[in-house]
Amino acid sequence: MALRDRVRDVVDGSRFQRTVIAVIVVNAITLGLETSTALVASYGDVLTALDRAALAFFVVELVARLYAHGLRYFRDPWNCFDFVVVGVALLPAAGPLSVVRALRILRALRLVAMVPSMRRVVSALVKSIPGLLSLSGLLVLMLYVGGVVAVNLFRAGGDPRFGDLGATVLTLFQITTGDGWSDVMRDLMATQPLAWIFFLVYLLVGTFTMLNLFIAVVCSAMESEAAPHPPGTPDDRLLEEVRALREEVRALHLEPTRLEPVGDRR
């Protein structure tokens, strides 16, 4: 077996994958401990050594995967993500690039790329982006329309939260999240007793409907990601053809070579 094939078997093996996950978890804990001034004062050298050891392991892992898979390594978006994260960690964290030091915690996100269940969740979120963008546009439109209506209704009361369109939209966004909406409503009802009608309608449309639609889009994408492919899809047919070809090749290898008898030459 060639050296590249051996390296590929090692880096793609389950044991090596578990080792990488363990190093990612330990490195994430180390970076979290470095935020404690007391721990850094007592064990700063140990934490720094652990961080550098983890970075060296990630570099060796990246080089091994590049050697094993070649340029095919970059066909997987998750591999590109790993490459960027490790590459950022190798940048000098001094001078104008000192902010790079804070980005070391991005290594913990490599755990998403290593765990298949997490990858499926992220893939589902990515697939739901078009629907989420459409809902976000609808939410912005609703905030704009509600802001214009609220300014015309409540600006005369002198409440600074409804003094102009910008402040009103910000207040309505706060109400959409469910943060202190009852206090805002009761403050307005002191001068405008019917203000509760606007808030109830806005809450029913903005909070209970829009936010539930966001959740529905994400759940639908996750269900489609987790659902098995229906039989008869092109992928299934291709797999069946590959299996048939393998059986034919195996049969050719197992069939004994037959030699025809050669007649006497005269």
CYANA upper distance limits for C-alpha pairs under 8 A (distance plus 0.5 A):
  1 MET  CA      5 ASP  CA      6.97
  1 MET  CA      6 ARG  CA      7.34
  2 ALA  CA      6 ARG  CA      6.95
  3 LEU  CA      7 VAL  CA      6.72
  4 ARG  CA      8 ARG  CA      6.58
  4 ARG  CA     67 TYR  CA      7.39
  4 ARG  CA     68 ALA  CA      5.73
  5 ASP  CA      9 ASP  CA      6.68
  5 ASP  CA     68 ALA  CA      7.34
  6 ARG  CA     10 VAL  CA      6.83
  7 VAL  CA     11 VAL  CA      6.70
  7 VAL  CA     64 ALA  CA      7.42
  7 VAL  CA     65 ARG  CA      8.44
  7 VAL  CA     67 TYR  CA      8.41
  7 VAL  CA     68 ALA  CA      6.27
  8 ARG  CA     12 ASP  CA      6.42
  8 ARG  CA     65 ARG  CA      7.66
  8 ARG  CA     68 ALA  CA      5.31
  8 ARG  CA     69 HIS  CA      7.57
  9 ASP  CA     13 GLY  CA      6.35
 10 VAL  CA     16 PHE  CA      7.06
 11 VAL  CA     16 PHE  CA      6.37
 11 VAL  CA     17 GLN  CA      7.74
 11 VAL  CA     61 GLU  CA      8.18
 11 VAL  CA     64 ALA  CA      7.75
 11 VAL  CA     65 ARG  CA      7.03
 12 ASP  CA     16 PHE  CA      7.55
 12 ASP  CA     17 GLN  CA      7.57
 13 GLY  CA     17 GLN  CA      6.88
 14 SER  CA     18 ARG  CA      6.71
 15 ARG  CA     19 THR  CA      6.84
 16 PHE  CA     20 VAL  CA      6.76
 17 GLN  CA     21 ILE  CA      6.81
 17 GLN  CA    114 MET  CA      7.71
 18 ARG  CA     22 ALA  CA      6.70
 19 THR  CA     23 VAL  CA      6.77
 20 VAL  CA     24 ILE  CA      6.69
 21 ILE  CA     25 VAL  CA      6.74
 21 ILE  CA    111 LEU  CA      6.84
 21 ILE  CA    114 MET  CA      7.33
 22 ALA  CA     26 VAL  CA      6.70
 23 VAL  CA     27 ASN  CA      6.46
 23 VAL  CA     54 ALA  CA      6.98
 24 ILE  CA     28 ALA  CA      6.59
 24 ILE  CA     54 ALA  CA      8.22
 24 ILE  CA    107 ARG  CA      7.41
 24 ILE  CA    108 ALA  CA      6.41
 24 ILE  CA    110 ARG  CA      7.71
 24 ILE  CA    111 LEU  CA      7.13
 25 VAL  CA     29 ILE  CA      6.77
 25 VAL  CA    108 ALA  CA      7.41
 25 VAL  CA    111 LEU  CA      8.28
 26 VAL  CA     30 THR  CA      6.65
 27 ASN  CA     31 LEU  CA      6.71
 27 ASN  CA     50 LEU  CA      7.77
 27 ASN  CA     51 ASP  CA      6.70
 27 ASN  CA     54 ALA  CA      6.75
 27 ASN  CA    107 ARG  CA      8.43
 27 ASN  CA    108 ALA  CA      7.97
 28 ALA  CA     32 GLY  CA      6.78
 28 ALA  CA    105 ILE  CA      7.08
 28 ALA  CA    107 ARG  CA      7.78
 28 ALA  CA    108 ALA  CA      5.89
 29 ILE  CA     33 LEU  CA      6.72
 30 THR  CA     34 GLU  CA      6.83
 30 THR  CA     47 LEU  CA      6.64
 30 THR  CA     50 LEU  CA      7.74
 30 THR  CA     51 ASP  CA      7.35
 31 LEU  CA     35 THR  CA      7.58
 31 LEU  CA     47 LEU  CA      8.46
 31 LEU  CA     51 ASP  CA      7.97
 31 LEU  CA    104 ARG  CA      8.30
 31 LEU  CA    105 ILE  CA      7.13
 32 GLY  CA     36 SER  CA      8.27
 33 LEU  CA     39 LEU  CA      7.33
 33 LEU  CA     40 VAL  CA      8.19
 33 LEU  CA     47 LEU  CA      8.37
 34 GLU  CA     39 LEU  CA      7.46
 34 GLU  CA     40 VAL  CA      6.32
 34 GLU  CA     44 GLY  CA      8.03
 34 GLU  CA     47 LEU  CA      7.48
 35 THR  CA     40 VAL  CA      8.20
 36 SER  CA     40 VAL  CA      6.70
 37 THR  CA     41 ALA  CA      6.64
 38 ALA  CA     42 SER  CA      6.89
 39 LEU  CA     43 TYR  CA      6.10
 39 LEU  CA     44 GLY  CA      7.28
 40 VAL  CA     44 GLY  CA      4.58
 40 VAL  CA     45 ASP  CA      8.37
 40 VAL  CA     47 LEU  CA      8.05
 43 TYR  CA     47 LEU  CA      6.76
 44 GLY  CA     48 THR  CA      6.60
 45 ASP  CA     49 ALA  CA      6.60
 46 VAL  CA     50 LEU  CA      6.70
 47 LEU  CA     51 ASP  CA      6.65
 48 THR  CA     52 ARG  CA      6.70
 49 ALA  CA     53 ALA  CA      6.55
 50 LEU  CA     54 ALA  CA      6.63
 51 ASP  CA     55 LEU  CA      6.74
 52 ARG  CA     56 ALA  CA      6.60
 53 ALA  CA     57 PHE  CA      6.70
 54 ALA  CA     58 PHE  CA      6.74
 55 LEU  CA     59 VAL  CA      6.73
 55 LEU  CA     86 VAL  CA      8.18
 55 LEU  CA     89 ALA  CA      8.08
 56 ALA  CA     60 VAL  CA      6.73
 57 PHE  CA     61 GLU  CA      6.57
 58 PHE  CA     62 LEU  CA      6.57
 58 PHE  CA     86 VAL  CA      7.40
 59 VAL  CA     63 VAL  CA      6.67
 59 VAL  CA     86 VAL  CA      7.42
 60 VAL  CA     64 ALA  CA      6.57
 61 GLU  CA     65 ARG  CA      6.69
 62 LEU  CA     66 LEU  CA      6.65
 62 LEU  CA     83 PHE  CA      7.67
 63 VAL  CA     67 TYR  CA      6.62
 64 ALA  CA     68 ALA  CA      6.54
 65 ARG  CA     69 HIS  CA      6.45
 65 ARG  CA     70 GLY  CA      8.21
 65 ARG  CA     73 TYR  CA      7.70
 66 LEU  CA     70 GLY  CA      5.55
 66 LEU  CA     71 LEU  CA      7.68
 66 LEU  CA     73 TYR  CA      6.70
 69 HIS  CA     73 TYR  CA      5.84
 71 LEU  CA     75 ARG  CA      8.11
 72 ARG  CA     76 ASP  CA      8.33
 73 TYR  CA     79 ASN  CA      6.92
 73 TYR  CA     80 CYS  CA      8.42
 74 PHE  CA     79 ASN  CA      6.51
 74 PHE  CA     80 CYS  CA      6.13
 75 ARG  CA     79 ASN  CA      8.18
 75 ARG  CA     80 CYS  CA      8.39
 76 ASP  CA     80 CYS  CA      7.15
 77 PRO  CA     81 PHE  CA      6.78
 78 TRP  CA     82 ASP  CA      6.80
 78 TRP  CA    113 ALA  CA      6.27
 79 ASN  CA     83 PHE  CA      6.64
 79 ASN  CA    113 ALA  CA      8.42
 80 CYS  CA     84 VAL  CA      6.74
 81 PHE  CA     85 VAL  CA      6.73
 81 PHE  CA    110 ARG  CA      8.49
 82 ASP  CA     86 VAL  CA      6.67
 82 ASP  CA    110 ARG  CA      6.86
 82 ASP  CA    113 ALA  CA      8.20
 83 PHE  CA     87 GLY  CA      6.43
 84 VAL  CA     88 VAL  CA      6.54
 85 VAL  CA     89 ALA  CA      6.95
 85 VAL  CA    106 LEU  CA      6.95
 85 VAL  CA    107 ARG  CA      6.67
 85 VAL  CA    110 ARG  CA      8.44
 86 VAL  CA     90 LEU  CA      7.07
 86 VAL  CA    107 ARG  CA      7.77
 87 GLY  CA     91 LEU  CA      7.37
 88 VAL  CA    100 VAL  CA      7.62
 88 VAL  CA    103 LEU  CA      8.19
 88 VAL  CA    104 ARG  CA      8.33
 89 ALA  CA    100 VAL  CA      7.82
 89 ALA  CA    101 ARG  CA      8.11
 89 ALA  CA    103 LEU  CA      8.00
 89 ALA  CA    104 ARG  CA      6.41
 91 LEU  CA     97 LEU  CA      8.34
 91 LEU  CA    100 VAL  CA      7.73
 92 PRO  CA     97 LEU  CA      7.12
 92 PRO  CA     98 SER  CA      8.13
 92 PRO  CA    100 VAL  CA      8.19
 93 ALA  CA     97 LEU  CA      5.79
 93 ALA  CA     98 SER  CA      4.91
 93 ALA  CA     99 VAL  CA      7.49
 93 ALA  CA    100 VAL  CA      6.11
 93 ALA  CA    101 ARG  CA      5.90
 94 ALA  CA     98 SER  CA      5.13
 97 LEU  CA    101 ARG  CA      8.43
 98 SER  CA    102 ALA  CA      8.36
 99 VAL  CA    103 LEU  CA      7.58
100 VAL  CA    104 ARG  CA      7.52
105 ILE  CA    109 LEU  CA      8.22
106 LEU  CA    110 ARG  CA      7.87
107 ARG  CA    111 LEU  CA      8.40
109 LEU  CA    113 ALA  CA      7.89
110 ARG  CA    114 MET  CA      6.91
111 LEU  CA    115 VAL  CA      6.71
112 VAL  CA    116 PRO  CA      8.21
112 VAL  CA    118 MET  CA      5.74
112 VAL  CA    119 ARG  CA      6.31
113 ALA  CA    118 MET  CA      7.86
113 ALA  CA    119 ARG  CA      6.45
114 MET  CA    119 ARG  CA      8.24
115 VAL  CA    119 ARG  CA      6.86
116 PRO  CA    120 ARG  CA      6.79
117 SER  CA    121 VAL  CA      7.03
118 MET  CA    122 VAL  CA      6.82
119 ARG  CA    123 SER  CA      6.50
120 ARG  CA    124 ALA  CA      6.60
120 ARG  CA    222 MET  CA      8.28
120 ARG  CA    225 GLU  CA      7.27
120 ARG  CA    226 ALA  CA      8.03
121 VAL  CA    125 LEU  CA      6.82
121 VAL  CA    222 MET  CA      7.13
122 VAL  CA    126 VAL  CA      6.71
123 SER  CA    127 LYS  CA      6.71
123 SER  CA    225 GLU  CA      8.09
124 ALA  CA    128 SER  CA      6.74
124 ALA  CA    218 VAL  CA      7.68
124 ALA  CA    221 ALA  CA      5.61
124 ALA  CA    222 MET  CA      5.42
124 ALA  CA    224 SER  CA      8.41
124 ALA  CA    225 GLU  CA      6.43
125 LEU  CA    129 ILE  CA      7.04
125 LEU  CA    218 VAL  CA      6.83
125 LEU  CA    221 ALA  CA      7.47
125 LEU  CA    222 MET  CA      7.95
127 LYS  CA    221 ALA  CA      6.86
128 SER  CA    132 LEU  CA      6.62
128 SER  CA    217 VAL  CA      6.86
128 SER  CA    218 VAL  CA      6.28
128 SER  CA    221 ALA  CA      6.15
129 ILE  CA    133 LEU  CA      6.47
130 PRO  CA    134 SER  CA      6.92
131 GLY  CA    135 LEU  CA      6.80
131 GLY  CA    217 VAL  CA      7.05
132 LEU  CA    136 SER  CA      6.45
132 LEU  CA    214 PHE  CA      6.97
132 LEU  CA    217 VAL  CA      7.55
133 LEU  CA    137 GLY  CA      6.70
134 SER  CA    138 LEU  CA      6.86
135 LEU  CA    139 LEU  CA      6.60
135 LEU  CA    210 MET  CA      8.02
135 LEU  CA    213 LEU  CA      8.21
135 LEU  CA    214 PHE  CA      7.50
136 SER  CA    140 VAL  CA      6.66
137 GLY  CA    141 LEU  CA      6.72
138 LEU  CA    142 MET  CA      6.65
139 LEU  CA    143 LEU  CA      6.65
139 LEU  CA    206 GLY  CA      7.97
139 LEU  CA    210 MET  CA      7.59
140 VAL  CA    144 TYR  CA      6.66
141 LEU  CA    145 VAL  CA      6.67
142 MET  CA    146 GLY  CA      6.39
142 MET  CA    206 GLY  CA      8.00
143 LEU  CA    147 GLY  CA      6.27
143 LEU  CA    169 VAL  CA      6.56
143 LEU  CA    172 LEU  CA      7.28
143 LEU  CA    173 PHE  CA      7.69
144 TYR  CA    148 VAL  CA      6.77
144 TYR  CA    169 VAL  CA      7.27
145 VAL  CA    149 VAL  CA      6.81
146 GLY  CA    150 ALA  CA      6.46
146 GLY  CA    169 VAL  CA      8.26
146 GLY  CA    172 LEU  CA      8.16
146 GLY  CA    202 TYR  CA      8.09
147 GLY  CA    151 VAL  CA      6.57
147 GLY  CA    165 LEU  CA      6.52
147 GLY  CA    168 THR  CA      5.96
147 GLY  CA    169 VAL  CA      5.63
147 GLY  CA    172 LEU  CA      7.55
148 VAL  CA    152 ASN  CA      6.94
148 VAL  CA    165 LEU  CA      7.02
149 VAL  CA    153 LEU  CA      6.72
150 ALA  CA    154 PHE  CA      6.29
150 ALA  CA    155 ARG  CA      8.12
150 ALA  CA    162 PHE  CA      7.54
150 ALA  CA    168 THR  CA      7.53
151 VAL  CA    155 ARG  CA      5.66
151 VAL  CA    162 PHE  CA      6.11
151 VAL  CA    163 GLY  CA      7.34
151 VAL  CA    164 ASP  CA      6.95
151 VAL  CA    165 LEU  CA      6.99
151 VAL  CA    168 THR  CA      7.13
152 ASN  CA    156 ALA  CA      8.33
154 PHE  CA    158 GLY  CA      8.17
154 PHE  CA    159 ASP  CA      7.89
154 PHE  CA    162 PHE  CA      6.78
154 PHE  CA    188 LEU  CA      8.12
155 ARG  CA    159 ASP  CA      7.03
155 ARG  CA    160 PRO  CA      8.43
155 ARG  CA    162 PHE  CA      5.88
155 ARG  CA    163 GLY  CA      5.85
155 ARG  CA    164 ASP  CA      8.08
157 GLY  CA    188 LEU  CA      8.22
157 GLY  CA    191 THR  CA      7.40
158 GLY  CA    162 PHE  CA      8.32
158 GLY  CA    163 GLY  CA      7.53
159 ASP  CA    163 GLY  CA      6.88
159 ASP  CA    188 LEU  CA      8.43
160 PRO  CA    164 ASP  CA      8.49
160 PRO  CA    167 ALA  CA      8.08
161 ARG  CA    167 ALA  CA      6.01
161 ARG  CA    168 THR  CA      6.31
161 ARG  CA    171 THR  CA      6.81
162 PHE  CA    167 ALA  CA      6.43
162 PHE  CA    168 THR  CA      5.12
162 PHE  CA    171 THR  CA      8.11
163 GLY  CA    167 ALA  CA      7.03
163 GLY  CA    168 THR  CA      7.44
164 ASP  CA    168 THR  CA      6.58
165 LEU  CA    169 VAL  CA      6.55
166 GLY  CA    170 LEU  CA      6.78
167 ALA  CA    171 THR  CA      6.68
168 THR  CA    172 LEU  CA      6.62
169 VAL  CA    173 PHE  CA      6.60
170 LEU  CA    174 GLN  CA      6.80
171 THR  CA    175 ILE  CA      6.78
172 LEU  CA    176 THR  CA      6.60
173 PHE  CA    177 THR  CA      7.02
174 GLN  CA    178 GLY  CA      7.13
174 GLN  CA    179 ASP  CA      6.18
174 GLN  CA    180 GLY  CA      8.15
174 GLN  CA    181 TRP  CA      7.93
175 ILE  CA    179 ASP  CA      6.23
175 ILE  CA    180 GLY  CA      7.35
175 ILE  CA    181 TRP  CA      5.42
175 ILE  CA    203 LEU  CA      8.13
176 THR  CA    203 LEU  CA      7.24
176 THR  CA    206 GLY  CA      6.51
176 THR  CA    207 THR  CA      5.70
177 THR  CA    207 THR  CA      7.55
178 GLY  CA    207 THR  CA      8.09
180 GLY  CA    184 VAL  CA      7.15
181 TRP  CA    185 MET  CA      6.69
182 SER  CA    186 ARG  CA      6.61
183 ASP  CA    187 ASP  CA      6.64
184 VAL  CA    188 LEU  CA      6.93
185 MET  CA    189 MET  CA      6.66
185 MET  CA    195 ALA  CA      7.25
185 MET  CA    196 TRP  CA      6.74
185 MET  CA    199 PHE  CA      7.39
186 ARG  CA    190 ALA  CA      6.97
186 ARG  CA    196 TRP  CA      8.48
187 ASP  CA    191 THR  CA      8.29
188 LEU  CA    192 GLN  CA      6.29
188 LEU  CA    193 PRO  CA      7.96
188 LEU  CA    195 ALA  CA      6.90
189 MET  CA    193 PRO  CA      4.77
189 MET  CA    194 LEU  CA      7.13
189 MET  CA    195 ALA  CA      6.11
189 MET  CA    196 TRP  CA      7.53
194 LEU  CA    198 PHE  CA      8.44
195 ALA  CA    199 PHE  CA      7.29
196 TRP  CA    200 LEU  CA      6.57
197 ILE  CA    201 VAL  CA      6.75
198 PHE  CA    202 TYR  CA      6.54
199 PHE  CA    203 LEU  CA      6.44
200 LEU  CA    204 LEU  CA      6.62
201 VAL  CA    205 VAL  CA      6.77
202 TYR  CA    206 GLY  CA      6.03
202 TYR  CA    207 THR  CA      8.12
203 LEU  CA    207 THR  CA      5.55
203 LEU  CA    208 PHE  CA      7.07
204 LEU  CA    208 PHE  CA      5.75
204 LEU  CA    209 THR  CA      6.87
205 VAL  CA    209 THR  CA      5.69
205 VAL  CA    210 MET  CA      7.06
206 GLY  CA    210 MET  CA      5.76
206 GLY  CA    211 LEU  CA      7.65
207 THR  CA    211 LEU  CA      6.00
207 THR  CA    212 ASN  CA      8.19
208 PHE  CA    212 ASN  CA      6.52
209 THR  CA    213 LEU  CA      6.69
210 MET  CA    214 PHE  CA      6.95
211 LEU  CA    215 ILE  CA      6.97
212 ASN  CA    216 ALA  CA      6.59
213 LEU  CA    217 VAL  CA      6.70
214 PHE  CA    218 VAL  CA      6.99
215 ILE  CA    219 CYS  CA      6.61
216 ALA  CA    220 SER  CA      6.52
217 VAL  CA    221 ALA  CA      6.81
218 VAL  CA    222 MET  CA      6.77
219 CYS  CA    223 GLU  CA      6.66
220 SER  CA    224 SER  CA      6.77
221 ALA  CA    225 GLU  CA      6.66
222 MET  CA    226 ALA  CA      6.63
223 GLU  CA    227 ALA  CA      6.41
229 HIS  CA    233 THR  CA      7.68
231 PRO  CA    236 ASP  CA      7.09
232 GLY  CA    236 ASP  CA      6.43
232 GLY  CA    237 ARG  CA      6.75
233 THR  CA    237 ARG  CA      6.86
234 PRO  CA    238 LEU  CA      6.56
235 ASP  CA    239 LEU  CA      6.74
236 ASP  CA    240 GLU  CA      6.75
237 ARG  CA    241 GLU  CA      6.81
238 LEU  CA    242 VAL  CA      6.75
239 LEU  CA    243 ARG  CA      6.69
240 GLU  CA    244 ALA  CA      6.72
241 GLU  CA    245 LEU  CA      6.69
242 VAL  CA    246 ARG  CA      6.70
243 ARG  CA    247 GLU  CA      6.80
244 ALA  CA    248 GLU  CA      6.84
245 LEU  CA    249 VAL  CA      6.71
246 ARG  CA    250 ARG  CA      6.58
247 GLU  CA    251 ALA  CA      6.60
248 GLU  CA    252 LEU  CA      6.75
249 VAL  CA    253 HIS  CA      6.84
250 ARG  CA    254 LEU  CA      6.73
251 ALA  CA    255 GLU  CA      6.54
